[in-house]
């Protein structure tokens, strides 16, 4: 089975889109960073390092120090897909 394209997408190309969407919703880049760190266990500086490395989502999550234990409780829609309906655990982490 082929990997979903999100796994091979550079985190560095999607991160600015996260920030842009957050800002449209009157949120800040700092809040995006806080959520990413909460979800992955990365320190504040680590996502910037991963962006500089141009790592893909698969690597970004594979190298995450500790996925938050409550990550499985995240619900909502990403790109028209309900997060709670995603079966692949790795893909689900990428979508949250």
N, C-alpha and C positions, 0 to 999 in steps of 0.2 A: 504494500500500500504506500502510495506517495505521501510525503509529508505535506501538511497544509502550508501554503505560501507564507503564512505569518512567521513560521519558524525560521525561514531564510531571509526575512525582511530585517534590515538594519534597524536596531533600536534608535539610532541617531536620526533616521528619517521620520520616524513616527513621533518621537518625543516633542518636536516643535508643534506638531499637530495636536497633541495632548494639551500643551500650554495654550495654544490658540483657542481651542474649544473651551478650556477653563476660563480664559479671559472673556470670551463671549458670554459666559455665564456669571461674569463679575467675580471670578476667582483669580488667584494669582499663581505665578510660577512656583513660588515658595510652597503653596498648598499642594500643587502637583508633586513637587519633590517630596514633601512630607508623606503623601499617600504612597508614593513609590517606595520610600524607605520603610514605611509601616508594613507594606505588603511583602517586601523582599528581605528585610533585615539588613540591607545595605546601609552604610554610613552616609552622611550627607554628601561627601565628596565622591563616593564610589560610582553613582550613576553618571557623573561627569566623565569619570575615567572610562567607563564602558562606552560612552558616546564617542570619546576621542579615539578609542580602539575600533570603532565602527563594528561592534559585535552585533550579531543577529539576536533575535528574540530567544531562540533556543539556548544560545550561550548565556545570554543575560539572565535567564531564569535558572539554568543549570548551575551557574556560579553564584547564585543568590545564597547568602549565608543561612537564611532561615525564612522560609515562606511562613507568613503569619498563620497561626492555627485557626483563626476565624475567617481566613480567606474563602473557605468553602461556603460561608454564609452570604457572600456578596451576590446580589441579585440585580437584574436590570437587562438592558438591551444594548448590545454593541454591534454596530453595522447591521441592524435588523435581526440579530440572533439573540435569543434569550440566554444569558450566561448560565443560568441554572439548568438549561437543557443540553449544554455541551457535555458530551460523554468523555472525551479524551482529557484526562487530568492535566496534561501538559498544555494543551490548547486552551483549556479553561483558565489556567493561570495567566496565560498570555492575554486573554481577553479581559481579565479583571483589572 
